[in-house]
Amino acid sequence: MTTYPWDDHGRVTDSPDRSVAEHVERYLATEGRDGYLEGGVPNLVLTTIGRRSGATRRTALFFGRDADRYVLVASGSAVSARHPQWYLNVEAHPEVHVQVRAEKFLARADTVTGAERQRLWRAMTTLAPIYHRYEALTPREIPVVVLTRLPAAP
């Protein structure tokens, strides 16, 4: 059986963006009662494994739903030509830990492409129109990621 850094409640590093780290702290302390709806959009807490360090990293992100999957947009907290760190981490280590309100589960993160990306991008820009602005300001195609819940360990 595979073990993950979050299994033993070890040291976790929150986002270096202080406002995001504070959001994560509020979210976790209240099981999402404070922080689930941030900016008028539902949020979850995503825990990844650092691609180089192997350290456990945590951030809060807007999300949408696509049937039983969770949809994320890898725009970053500030528009730049580089993908956000959490996205680079899930590319290297796609198994992640997710918390939505009080519910916690493991998931697999996959980047979608083609028609599926376009469909989910439209859904996410409807949910959070700010993504249109981010798209206009960055030279990169902003990745769209789906989180698929993994079966609970026996």
N, C-alpha and C positions, 0 to 999 in steps of 0.2 A: 504494500500500500504506500502511495506517495504521501509525504508530509510536506506541508507548506509553512512558510514563516508565520502566517497568521494562525496556525493551529495551536501554537503554544502561547499565544498572546504576548509574544516578544516585542521588542522595540519596533515601533512603526514611525516612519518619518512622514509628516504631513507636508502638503504643498509649501514651497518656499514663498508663495504669495500669501502674505499675512492675512488678507481678507478671506482667502479660500481656506486657510488653516483654521481661522476662527469659525467659519461656516461649518467645517467638519466637526470641530469641537462641540458646537451648539447642537448639531444634528445628532451626533452620537450620544451626548448627555441627555437628550430628550427623546431618543428613539425616533427622530424625525419630526416631532411635533413642532420644533423650531428649526426650520431649515429645509423641510420637504418642499414647500412652495417658496422658492427664492426667486425674485425677479418675475413672479407670476407664473413660473414654469416649474413642473415637478423636478426634483433633484434626487440623486442617489449618491452613495459614497462608494467609490471604486478603490479597491486595494490591489496593487500590482506588485510584481517582483522586478526590481531594477535590472535592466538589461546588462549593465556592466558590473554593478556593485553586488547584485543578489539581495540587496536590502529591500525591505517591505516599504512600499510607498502608498500614500493615501491621498485622494482628492475628492472633491464634490463636483458633480457634473449634472447639467440639464439632461433629461432623457425623455424619449417618447416610447410608445409601444407599437409593436407590429405583431399582432396575435400574442403569442406567449414569449416573444423576444423583447428585449430592451434595446432601444436605438440611441446611440451617442454620436455626437459630431465632434471631430477632433480639430476644433478651430483654435484652441488655446485661449487663455484669458486675455491675451493681447494679440492683435493681428501681427503676424510675422511671416517670413518666408520659410520658417522651420516648423515642423510638426511639434505639438506639445510632448513633453516628456512621458506622460502617461501613455500616449499612443505608441511611442517608440518602445516602451516597456511591453505593451501587449503584443506588438509585432514579434518580439523576442520570446515572450512567455505568455501565451494566450490564455492560460488558466488563471482566472482572477477571482477575487472575493468581492461580493456585492452586498450592500445593505440598502434596502428600500423601506423606509420607516423603521419598524422594529424587526423586519424580516431579513435574515442573513442567509446567503447561499453562495455556492461556487458556480461559476459560469465559464463558458469559453467565448473569447472575443474574436470575432472575424470581421475583416474589412470587406465591405460589399462593393461591387463594381457594376458597370454597365447599366442596364435598365433597372435593376434592383436598387442601385445607388441613386439613380435619378428619382425613382418613386419615393424612396425614403428621405432623400434630400428635400423634395417638395413637402413631404409631411412635416419634417423638422422645421423648415422655414415658415410653415404655417403656424406651428406651435411657438416658435421663437424667431420672429422676423429679423432680429439682429443679425442672424446668419447671412442674410442678403448683403448687409453692409460689410461683414467680414470677407465674404466672397469677392466683393468689388475691390477690396483693399489689399488682397494678398495675391501673389503670382502663382501660388500652388493650388492644386485641386484639394479641397478640404475633404479628408477621409470621413466616411460614414461607417460606423462600427455597430455590429449587432452582438448582443450578449445572449447566449443560449444557456439556459440553466442546465447544469450537469446533474445527473442522478445523485441523490444523497447516498453517502457511503453506508454500507450495511453495518 
